[in-house]
Amino acid sequence: MTYDAIILGAGGAGLMCAAVASQRGRRVLLIDHADQPGKKILISGGGRCNFTNIHTAPDRYLSANPHFAKSALSRYAARDFIDLVDRHRIAWHEKTLGQLFCDGSARQIVAMLMEECAKGAARVSLGRQVRDVEHADGHFRVRYGDEIAVAPALVVATGGPSIPKMGATDFAYDLARKFGLKVVEPRPALVPLTLGGDEVLFRELSGVATQVVARTGKAEFREAALFTHKGLSGPAILQISSYWRHGDEIGIDFLPSCGRNWLLGAKRARPRSHFHTILGELLPGRLAEALTKRLGLWGELANMPDRKLEEAERRLADWSFAPKGTEGFAKAEVTAGGISTDGLSSQTMEAKSVPGLYAVGEGVDVTGWLGGYNFQWAWASGWAAGQSL
Ligand SMILES: Cc1cc2nc3c(=O)[nH]c(=O)nc-3n(C[C@H](O)[C@H](O)[C@H](O)COP(=O)(O)OP(=O)(O)OC[C@H]3O[C@@H](n4cnc5c(N)ncnc54)[C@H](O)[C@@H]3O)c2cc1C
């Protein structure tokens, strides 16, 4: 069968690309090895899909080239996706920090994208393994299941390897390398961190959550952190994990709302209070106790020298530790790194050295913050390629 474009991967980016290209009159084949489209959309946002973020901006994405995402994100903005959602009468709400969720179910987003594909008469072929991709005489020949499809354009939209048990693969990287494109080393991102060494004590706090500022290098996030039986998770930790590299230290401010010298102030105001009582008023009890133990500050504030309290305040505002590692691709919400943007046009997502070959979505070295940014990249990059096919 001959098409104008073959798209590999029916996730957010592939579905958007197929909808846009087919509605522009292109004959499109969309192939996925899974038995249903948009599986990650279905499980996203606790089943309600955090489908975009109204604060989308290029500086909320990680990439070896921080400028690459600008073009696609500006040409297909959060507003454009919201308009599409509104046209399909899908009710939504802002939860926090600009994150938009469906009121009902993530299924509505998948159904909407499938309807948009049907409008353009895109052919969607599910449950078929891609066996082989060849390129000759300006045409791509794809063997999938028992069929062969040929087209002058091929879009790689097979995502990254995070959550392999859902069918995620590193197919995109293998294909990119086959065509001579570089791949920036993929690594798990938006992923819980594991603790070892001295910090292993914190594992006893499994289930405790508190608002923190988490920092590494120049990145910092003020959100909740959650202690787990392996280490740390929660939005602040997932966010900072994307910036963290093995060996780097992470700093946690456990009391971001306390101003300077708050502890000396407490000593003056309530000298007979115990340190752990004061801390217990500001933090969950189990955490206050564990930190008191680590700081070794037992007794009344009045009996503690000011410099000890100043040192305690400093440590509570910047508790530094080197995580042992991450919980890996099995638990990572996304993959950072991927197909190098060096070889791609930021306007069209087409490979500069292989006309007709495109890469979109998470397989490309563009990774968003937590909170709808990754879907916005999937829509925007899929849209950019769909406009060019
Ligand atoms: C648990 C979880 C929750 C998330 N929640 C959110 C959220 O609320 N908001 C947000 O913005 N982001 C969220 N994300 C991230 C978001 O899901 C991804 O960034 C986004 O789905 C990437 O879209 P994509 O189309 O590039 O890739 P994918 O959605 O991964 O789609 C790739 C498709 O390619 C198919 N495929 C893979 N290999 C092959 C192959 N060899 N042959 C054929 N087909 C193949 C897969 O089956 C899949 O359908 C979440 C991720 C996870 C894991």
Ligand as a Chemical Component Dictionary entry (heavy atoms), coordinates in Angstrom:
data_LIG
# 
_chem_comp.id                   LIG 
_chem_comp.type                 NON-POLYMER 
_chem_comp.pdbx_formal_charge   0 
_chem_comp.three_letter_code    LIG 
# 
loop_
_chem_comp_atom.comp_id 
_chem_comp_atom.atom_id 
_chem_comp_atom.alt_atom_id 
_chem_comp_atom.type_symbol 
_chem_comp_atom.charge 
_chem_comp_atom.model_Cartn_x 
_chem_comp_atom.model_Cartn_y 
_chem_comp_atom.model_Cartn_z 
_chem_comp_atom.pdbx_ordinal 
LIG C1  C1  C 0 2.419  7.287  34.394 1  
LIG C2  C2  C 0 2.623  8.465  33.490 2  
LIG C3  C3  C 0 1.867  9.599  33.662 3  
LIG C4  C4  C 0 2.074  10.716 32.850 4  
LIG N1  N1  N 0 1.292  11.807 33.029 5  
LIG C5  C5  C 0 1.490  12.895 32.248 6  
LIG C6  C6  C 0 0.643  14.024 32.354 7  
LIG O1  O1  O 0 -0.353 14.007 33.102 8  
LIG N2  N2  N 0 0.914  15.113 31.600 9  
LIG C7  C7  C 0 1.978  15.139 30.712 10 
LIG O2  O2  O 0 2.185  16.149 30.028 11 
LIG N3  N3  N 0 2.760  14.050 30.537 12 
LIG C8  C8  C 0 2.532  12.938 31.272 13 
LIG N4  N4  N 0 3.320  11.847 31.090 14 
LIG C9  C9  C 0 4.327  11.873 30.024 15 
LIG C10 C10 C 0 3.620  11.647 28.676 16 
LIG O3  O3  O 0 2.792  10.513 28.794 17 
LIG C11 C11 C 0 4.605  11.437 27.538 18 
LIG O4  O4  O 0 5.582  12.452 27.527 19 
LIG C12 C12 C 0 3.879  11.422 26.208 20 
LIG O5  O5  O 0 2.951  10.357 26.211 21 
LIG C13 C13 C 0 4.838  11.249 25.048 22 
LIG O6  O6  O 0 4.093  11.124 23.869 23 
LIG P1  P1  P 0 4.706  10.372 22.608 24 
LIG O7  O7  O 0 3.616  10.312 21.608 25 
LIG O8  O8  O 0 5.987  10.996 22.215 26 
LIG O9  O9  O 0 5.077  8.927  23.129 27 
LIG P2  P2  P 0 4.131  7.774  23.728 28 
LIG O10 O10 O 0 2.913  8.329  24.324 29 
LIG O11 O11 O 0 5.028  6.944  24.560 30 
LIG O12 O12 O 0 3.683  6.975  22.437 31 
LIG C14 C14 C 0 4.557  6.138  21.722 32 
LIG C15 C15 C 0 3.753  5.083  21.037 33 
LIG O13 O13 O 0 4.639  4.295  20.249 34 
LIG C16 C16 C 0 4.322  2.928  20.414 35 
LIG N5  N5  N 0 5.550  2.156  20.163 36 
LIG C17 C17 C 0 6.665  2.102  20.925 37 
LIG N6  N6  N 0 7.571  1.288  20.349 38 
LIG C18 C18 C 0 6.997  0.835  19.209 39 
LIG C19 C19 C 0 7.429  -0.055 18.184 40 
LIG N7  N7  N 0 8.633  -0.623 18.226 41 
LIG N8  N8  N 0 6.592  -0.311 17.155 42 
LIG C20 C20 C 0 5.352  0.271  17.095 43 
LIG N9  N9  N 0 4.887  1.106  18.048 44 
LIG C21 C21 C 0 5.714  1.389  19.084 45 
LIG C22 C22 C 0 3.810  2.805  21.840 46 
LIG O14 O14 O 0 2.956  1.694  21.970 47 
LIG C23 C23 C 0 3.073  4.143  22.014 48 
LIG O15 O15 O 0 1.706  4.037  21.667 49 
LIG C24 C24 C 0 3.094  10.693 31.859 50 
LIG C25 C25 C 0 3.845  9.533  31.667 51 
LIG C26 C26 C 0 3.619  8.432  32.456 52 
LIG C27 C27 C 0 4.437  7.199  32.210 53 
# 
loop_
_chem_comp_bond.comp_id 
_chem_comp_bond.atom_id_1 
_chem_comp_bond.atom_id_2 
_chem_comp_bond.value_order 
_chem_comp_bond.pdbx_ordinal 
LIG C1  C2  SING 1  
LIG C2  C3  SING 2  
LIG C2  C26 DOUB 3  
LIG C3  C4  DOUB 4  
LIG C4  N1  SING 5  
LIG C4  C24 SING 6  
LIG N1  C5  DOUB 7  
LIG C5  C6  SING 8  
LIG C5  C8  SING 9  
LIG C6  O1  DOUB 10 
LIG C6  N2  SING 11 
LIG N2  C7  SING 12 
LIG C7  O2  DOUB 13 
LIG C7  N3  SING 14 
LIG N3  C8  DOUB 15 
LIG C8  N4  SING 16 
LIG N4  C9  SING 17 
LIG N4  C24 SING 18 
LIG C9  C10 SING 19 
LIG C10 O3  SING 20 
LIG C10 C11 SING 21 
LIG C11 O4  SING 22 
LIG C11 C12 SING 23 
LIG C12 O5  SING 24 
LIG C12 C13 SING 25 
LIG C13 O6  SING 26 
LIG O6  P1  SING 27 
LIG P1  O7  DOUB 28 
LIG P1  O8  SING 29 
LIG P1  O9  SING 30 
LIG O9  P2  SING 31 
LIG P2  O10 DOUB 32 
LIG P2  O11 SING 33 
LIG P2  O12 SING 34 
LIG O12 C14 SING 35 
LIG C14 C15 SING 36 
LIG C15 O13 SING 37 
LIG C15 C23 SING 38 
LIG O13 C16 SING 39 
LIG C16 N5  SING 40 
LIG C16 C22 SING 41 
LIG N5  C17 SING 42 
LIG N5  C21 SING 43 
LIG C17 N6  DOUB 44 
LIG N6  C18 SING 45 
LIG C18 C19 SING 46 
LIG C18 C21 DOUB 47 
LIG C19 N7  SING 48 
LIG C19 N8  DOUB 49 
LIG N8  C20 SING 50 
LIG C20 N9  DOUB 51 
LIG N9  C21 SING 52 
LIG C22 O14 SING 53 
LIG C22 C23 SING 54 
LIG C23 O15 SING 55 
LIG C24 C25 DOUB 56 
LIG C25 C26 SING 57 
LIG C26 C27 SING 58 
# 
